């Protein structure tokens, strides 16, 4: 952990420094909601959480639980060591478009097949993202899709300048 002093989790909390590397994929039946332009654009109790050392969970939502027509495919495709290939999407509602505000796993790496076709939203680009009614805080730094709730403690990795979306 090299100089990082993890916060001790309280009852019902998790430390992101206890999360594994390579990242773990965990099903959650938590109620996940995403709002943009005052409109509920994603709503599910069938998400996955990706848990990686130092990072708050990234929630992946089934494509079919995202409002029709709000995801506009972008040109950018990235490759991440474990998760595989992801395509970026602009998120569009009438009168508002959030540039590269979501990503979908399109070619998962081995062990991450359950994420195929699932969408992660960048909380910093949305009006609100909620987990069981709690409004999340976006992970610090410009590149990550982690969602911070009262159930996770850090400190949280904020990136070193590399585009790790």
HELIX and SHEET records of a PDB file:
HELIX    1   1 UNK A   16  UNK A   18  5                                   3    
HELIX    2   2 UNK A   63  UNK A   65  5                                   3    
HELIX    3   3 UNK A  113  UNK A  115  5                                   3    
HELIX    4   4 UNK A  123  UNK A  125  5                                   3    
SHEET    1   A 2 UNK A  14  UNK A  15  0                                        
SHEET    2   A 2 UNK A 152  UNK A 153  1                                        
SHEET    1   B 7 UNK A  24  UNK A  28  0                                        
SHEET    2   B 7 UNK A  47  UNK A  51 -1                                        
SHEET    3   B 7 UNK A  58  UNK A  62 -1                                        
SHEET    4   B 7 UNK A 118  UNK A 121 -1                                        
SHEET    5   B 7 UNK A  96  UNK A 108 -1                                        
SHEET    6   B 7 UNK A  84  UNK A  93 -1                                        
SHEET    7   B 7 UNK A  71  UNK A  80 -1                                        
SHEET    1   C 4 UNK A  39  UNK A  44  0                                        
SHEET    2   C 4 UNK A  32  UNK A  36 -1                                        
SHEET    3   C 4 UNK A 128  UNK A 131 -1                                        
SHEET    4   C 4 UNK A 134  UNK A 135 -1                                        
SHEET    1   D 2 UNK A 137  UNK A 138  0                                        
SHEET    2   D 2 UNK A 147  UNK A 148 -1                                        
END                                                                             
